[in-house]
Structure formats: structure tokens, C-alpha cells
């Protein structure tokens, strides 16, 4: 398969982040090259990034008292966006935002644990409950923070603390889950995706074999289910898993799963083939891919539940979404199914 005119369209986009993604993910250019660094500087000055950083003054002092985790306009999600958009690493202007995120997810409550026998008991006490021998923790929060600060070159040593918490909470099957029901004995796709990515990125940056091994173990949660099918009968786990989105935030779909497999070096595992076939089948006649659904609503001037300061291209089954398209092309290149 070849990308066709859609790649030329992405490379000529007025969005520098789309050009950066196309050149790194599809053409395989070295992110540290002089040309790519110049493009990252353009990303930093872009209107999209300016709107994402609307509550930060020049010295980097956070102006807003908004919740770090406000969906989807909190600092946690802003950093995650920047890490995905090709924002240049090591920017001191992001330090205050990073500190707010880490102060939350490394708070004392995440170092306290207690044994509980039922969900109501677990909800009544601060800390991390242990039910039936498993830590019930929304590890996507610490995992997302670890992934963002690592990619953005903002790890001041506290990334190791996030990684330690994730390793401590990891379930026997390799993943994580915050379900407080005693009957829940299998890891969650949505709680496992970001911790796996965070550990893999941090391991690549630090050389930690333990974190690399944990990320690989987590990948089996997805691979053993061919990224979207039940092990018991092969049926689709959730309808939303086979719809394409951008961004996915802490949610999951097959494209997010395939991107994660590429990041942990397992995209060429035979068990990805089914999901790759499905992705190829969703390609539109113009060569792109659609955003079939979305988790946000565009709210450029105010904070709103599920709001975004920027528009990510909307949805539509018959029209391409550039953000989904560039990621789909990147996945197919990594899997050896596309010749750029």
C-alpha cells in the first residue's frame, strides 16, 4: 500500500504539528535533526498551541486555578496534547504546569493503601484499596503524566516515582484496573493503555529493564485479545473500540491500540494483524481515514465539561480527519504495510 496524495496534503498542511507527525511517523525522519527542530519551533508558535496554553504567561506562571484533571481542558490534557503534537522538549515555560500535575498524582494518598472487601468500603476511605489481592487504581492518570513529561523532556526525577507506583499497582495479567468490584479480576484496556505507554517511554529514556519488561507484559493484555476481541468468543469487546477517534484521551480504540503497539515495539506481532486489517478497511476513497466519533465538544472561549479549546477536525463517516489519517499512516508504516 502507498499513501498516495493524502501524504502530500499532510506535508503541505498549514498545521505544523500535522507536518511534524507526517515526517516523523510516516517518512521516518529523525526527530532530533535540524530541520525537525525548526519545525518544532513552528509548532510552539502555532495558533493551536497558543490556544492550548491560554492560561500561562510568559515566565511560565500558571494563571488559572482550574482543576488539573478537568476534562478535557485541565493541565493534564494540555501536556498530553503537546507531547503528541511535536512540541519541543525541555521548555521551562511548562515547568509550572508539570509541577501542578505531579503534585496531584504523587500526593500522599497514592502512597497509602488498605485492604477492603467490597466497593462501598473502598470508596469510604482515602488511599488505594486492595480488593482480592489487586490494587484498584485509575493508573491511566499516573501513566498519562509519566508519558507526557517523558516525551516533553520535563522529567526532573519524579518520573521514577510515577513509574514506581505503576509497577507497584500492576496486576498479575500485566495491566491495571480501578474497578472496585471483587468480581473484577481482569485488567482494563483504558486503565492499561497509558501506563504501558508511560513505562515504555520512561524505560527508553532511562534504560530501565524492569519498566521495559512491565510494558511488554502489559502489551499482552491487548495482544491476547487481538486488540479488540474477547478471548472467550472472539466478539468485539465494545462497539467504541472499533470506531476511530482523535483525541482518545484515556479512552481506547483500535488505532490507539495500534499506536501503542508501535511505541512498545510490538506492532509486527501477528496478533496485530486483525486490527491492522480493520484499519485498512476503514480507509476512505480519498486515501484518508475518518474520525467516526469523538469524546470532546469544541469550547474555544470558556471551560466546559468535555470541552476543548481547539477543534480536532470533527467527525463524519465519509470525510477524512487529518489527525486520524496521519496516525493511521504512521501505524501502517511501522507495521510494514505502507511504503512512504
N, C-alpha and C positions, 0 to 999 in steps of 0.2 A: 504494500500500500504506500502511496505517496501523498503528501499533504495537499498538493495542488495549490490553486490561487489563494486559498484561505491563509496559508503561511505568509505569503507576500502581503496580504491585507493586515495581518497582525504586525509584521515588521514595519509597516508604514503607518501604524496607528498613531494618533495624537496622544495616546496614553503611554507614557514612558514605561510604566510597570508591565503593560502587555508586551512591549518590545523586549524588555528585560527577560520576562518569562519565556518568550519565544526563543530568544538567543541562548539562554541557559538550558532550558528544559528540552527544546526541540533541536536546536543546532548544536548543542553540547559545548558552547563556548565557556572558557574558564572565567568564573565569576570574579577572580582577582585581577584580570587583565586591565590594562589602562583604559581601553575602550569601554569595558563594562563598568569600571569605577566612574567614568564620566557619565555614563547612563544612570548610575545610581544617584549621582548628584542631581541629575534632572528629576529623578523620582522624588527626591527630598523636596525639591522646589515645586512639585506638581500641585495643581489645584486640589486633586483628590486627597493628597496627604495634608495639605493645608487645612482642609475641612475636617479631616480626622483629628487633627491636632488643634482644634479650635479653642481649647481651654488651657493652652500653655503659652506663657510669654517667652520672650527671647532667652532670658537666663535659664529657663527650664523649670521655673517655679510653677507648680500646679495651682491653677486659679480656682478650680471648681471643687466643691465638697461632695460631688456626686459619688454614688456607690461605685467602688472598684469593679463590681461584678454586674452592674446594670446592663441588662440585655437590650440592645447589643452595642450600647454607647459607652460602657464603662471602660476604664483604663485597660483591663484585662484584654478586651476585644480589640482595642486600638493597637496595642502592642502585637497581638496576633496578626492583625491585618498588615501592619508594617513589615513584620517578619516574612509574610507571604508575598509582599509587593516588590521586594528587592530594595528596601530601604537600606542605606549604607550602615555598616556595623560600627559600633563604638561611639555613637553620637551622645556626648554628655548632656544634651538637651533633653534626653529621655530618662535620665537618672532618677529624677523626682517621681516620675510615673512608675518606673520599675520598683522604686522603694515602697510606694504605696501598695503595689501588688504583692511584693514579697512580705511586707509586714502583715498582710492579711493571711496569706497561705502558710506562713511559718509561725503563726500565732501559737500561744501555749496550748490552746485547746486541741491542736493537732498532734500534740505530744502526750496527751492524756488518753488513756483507753480503759475500758471497763467491760466486763462480761455481762451480757443481757440474754434473756431467754425469749423475749418477744419484742415486736416492733414498738409497742407503746412504751415499754420500759426503756428502750434505746432512745426514743425521742425525748424523754423526760430529763435526760442528763446531758451536760456539755461534755464533749470529748468524742472519741472514736469508739463506737460499740463493737464488741466482738460477739458474734452470734454463731453458734455451732462451729466454733473454731476459725471463723473467717471475719476479717476486718470489713465492716460495712462503711465504705468511704467513697465519696464522689471524687475519685482520683483524677478525673479529667481536669479539675481545677488546678491542682499542683502540676499535672502533666503539661497543660497548656502553658502555664507560666514558665516551666523549665524549657519547653520548646522555643518559646518566644525570646527569652533572654539569651539563650544559647545562639540562636540564629542572628540576633541583633548585636552580638558581641558585648552584651551588658552583664555577663556573669561576673560578679565580684567575689565569688567563692561560695555564695549562698545557693548556687545551683546544686552543689553537692548535698546540701541539706534537703532540698526538694527531692533529689534522687534517692537519698536515704529513706525518706518517708515512703516513696513509691515502692521501693524494694521491700520495706517492712510490711506494707499492706498487700503485697501481691498474693493472689490466690493460687492454690495448687495447680489449677489448669492454665496458669500463666497470665491471667488478666486481673481485672478489678470489678467491683460492683458495690453500689450503695444501697441495694435493696435490703431492707431490714426484716423481711420475712424469713423465718427459719427455713422455709422450703426452698428459698433461692440458693442454689448450690452451683450455679454456672456463671461465669463471667459475662459482663455486659459488653456488647460491641461499643456502645457510646462511652462507657467509662474506661475502656481499654485502649481505644484508638490514640488519644492524645498522650497518655502516659508512655505508650510504646514509642511514639514519635519523639517525645522528650528525652527518654532514656537513650534512644539510638543516636540522637543529635549530640547529647552530652557525652556519650561514650566516644563518638568520633572526635570530639573536641579535646577530651581528656585522656583517651586511651584506656578507659576503664573496661576491663574484660567482664567484670561482673555485670555492669549495666548493659553491655552489648549482649551478653548471654540472656539477661532478663528480657530485653526487647525481642530477641529471637524467640524465646519461649512464648511471649505474648502474641507473636505473629501466628502461632498455631491456633489461637482462639478463632482467627479468621480463616486461615488456610484449611483447617479441618472441616470447615463449613463452605468451602469454595467461595468465600467472601460474602455470600448472601443466602445460602440454603440451609435448611435444617438438616442435621445429621441423621435424624430418625427416618425421615421420609423424602428428603430432597426438595420439599416445598420451600417457596420464598418465605424467609423469616418474617419480614414486614413489607407491605407494599411500598413504603417510602424508601426502602433500601435499594430498589431498582428504579427510582426516579433520580434524575440529575439535579443538583443544586449548586449554587455558589452565592455566598459562602455557606459552609456546613456548620460552622461554629463547633459545638460539641456533638452535633448530630452525625449521622452516618448514612452514606450511600456507597454504591459500588465504586464510583470514581474516587471518593475519599479513601476507600479501602485500597484501591489500586495505587493511588499516590503514596499511601503509607507503605505498601509492599515495596515500591521502588525505593523509598527512603531507607528501609531496613535491608535492602539488597536481596529481596525475595520475589521480585516481580516475575522472574523467569521460572519460578516453581510451577510445575504442571498444574497445580490446583488453582492457579490464577486464570487458566485458560477459559473456563466457563464465563467468568466475569469480563474478560477481555473480549470474548465473542459478543457478549451482550452490549458492551460499549461500542464495538464496531457496528452493530446492528442499529444503534441509535443515531448514527451519522446521517445528516440531512443532505439533500441533493446539492446544496452549495458547498459542501465539504466541511461544514461546522457541526457543532452539537448544541442542542437546546438546554436551557435551564427549565426543567419540566415543572419545578415547584420552587418555592422559596420560604425561608424562615423569618424574613425581615419585612418591615414596611418603611418606605422612604420618608424620613422626617428631618429635612435639612436644617430647620431653624429652631427646633425645640427637642427636649428629651421626651421620649415616649416609649411605652412598653413595646418591646421588639423593634424599636426604631433604629434607623441608620442615618448618619449624616450624609452618606453618599449613596448613589444608586448603582447597583451592580448589574444593570442591564435588563432587569425584569425577566419575565417568563413567557413561554409560548412554545407549544409543541412543534410548530412549523417554522420557527425562526431561530437563527443561531444566537447564542450568547458568547461573546468573545472570551469571557473569563472561563467558562466551562470548556470552550473549544481549545484554548491554549493548554489547559491542564490535561485534556483528553489526548491531544497530540503528544504532549510530553510523556504521558504514561505509555502510549503505544510505541514511541521511540525507545523508551527504557526497556520495553518488553521485546524489542527487536521486530516489531510488526510494522514499522514505518521507516521509510528511507527519507530523511530530510533533504 
